[in-house]
Amino acid sequence: MKYETIKSYSEERFRRIAGVKRVTFEKMLEILKPKLREKLSKGGRKPTLTLEEMLLAALEYWREYRTYAHIAASYGLHESNMYRLIKWVEDVLIKDGTFSLPGKKALSKSEVEYEVVLIDVTETPIERPKRGNDSTIPGRKSGTP
């Protein structure tokens, strides 16, 4: 979907389409703009999509679990180009750290105190074959092929 189409939508409809609020979308764009300028300053071909469309494509991939081929077809690109584009957006946002989740230790330190802890300690025996000679069946040598 083109960014030009959804930028005029209401806040609620924009959030439903993009998956994030407009304010969050703008913050992501602020992070991506200097990195794109840096990338383009080295030369090379100009990108086919605008920065807004790149971010929107990445959000579609993360939110809808669409394949690169489907998203690429929506934007008129090849699948491999879409993969590189989404990977670049993802790497830039991860390196910035603004949108990262807290670590495992921070999540485990919660303010909630638990009064009851339930532990399931029921024993279930593991089924194993019995040891002994009766597990093998003796037979004559002449009876076996």
N, C-alpha and C positions, 0 to 999 in steps of 0.2 A: 504494500500500500504506500502511496506517495505521501510524503510529509506535507506537501502543499495542500492536500485534501483534508488531513486531519487537524491541521493547526488552527482552523477556524471552529473546530468542535468545542462544545462546552467542556468544562473541567471533568465532569463525570464521564462523558462519552470518550474524551481523550484518554482517561485512565483505563477505561474498559478496553479500548483498542490497543493502546501502547503497553499496558500492564504496569505503568508507573504514573505517578502524578506529574503534572506539567512542570512543577517546581523541580522535582527530581530529574526529569528529563533535561531541563535547562542546566542543572548542576553537572550532569554527565557531559553535556555539550561543552561547558566551560573547561572541563578537564581534557576533553579530546581536541579542542581547537588548537592549543599550542603544540600538541604532539603532531597534529596533522601538518601544521605550518613547518615544523622541524623536518618532518618526513619529506615534504614537497620541496624544501630548500635544497635538498641534495640533487634535485633534478629528476628527470624521468617523466613518464606519461602522467597526465592529470587524471584524477579518479573520475569514473563514469558517474558515480552517485555523489550526491551532496553529503556532508557530514551528518545531517539530520537523518537522511535515508539510511546511511550506514548504521547509525545507532538504532534506528527503528528496525532494521533487518536483524540486528543482533538480539534485540528485545523479542522479536517474533520467534527467533530460534530458541531462546531460553524459555519463553513462556509457553509456546504452543508445541514444542518438540517437533516442529516440521523439519523435514530433511533439507539439506543444503540444496538439493536439486529443485525442490518445490519453491523455496525462497528465491533461488536464483532465477527461476522461471518468472516469478512475480516481478522481479526487478530488471529482467532482461540481461542477465549476466550468465556466465558459465559457472558450473558447480564449484570448480576449484578456486575461481576468483572469489566466490561467496565465502568459501571456507577460510581463505586467507584474510578476507575483510573482517569476518566475525571474530576470528582468532586475534587479529590486531586490536579490535575494540575491547575484547575481553582482557588481553594482556595489559593494555593501557589502564583500564579501570582497576584491575587487580593491583598493579604496581603503585597506583595512586593511594590506595588504602582507604579512601573515603567511604566506599560502599562495602567494606569487608565486614564479616560477622565477627563477634568477639571470639576469642580462643576458647579451647576446651575448659581450661581452668576457670576462666571468667564465667562461663555458663554453669559450671558445677557449684560455684559459690553463690547460692541463691539466698535470698532473705527469708525464705519460708522455712519454718521449723516443723519437722514432722513429729507427730506424737506416736504413731503406730507404724511399725515396719513389719511387713509380712514376708516370710521366707518359705519357699516351697522346698522341703527337704525329704520328700518321699523317695524311698529307694525302689528302684526298678531293676530287677536282676537282668543281666545281659545274657541272652540265650547263646550258649556255646555248646559245641558237640562234646559228648562224654568221651573221656579217654579210655582206652582199653583195646583189647584184641577183637572185640565183637564188632568194631567199626569196619574191619576188613573181612570179606567173605572168602574163606579158603576154597579153592577149586583145583581140579586136576590139571596138570600141564597139557594133557591130551585134549581136554575140553575147551581150552582157550585157543583161538586162532593164531 
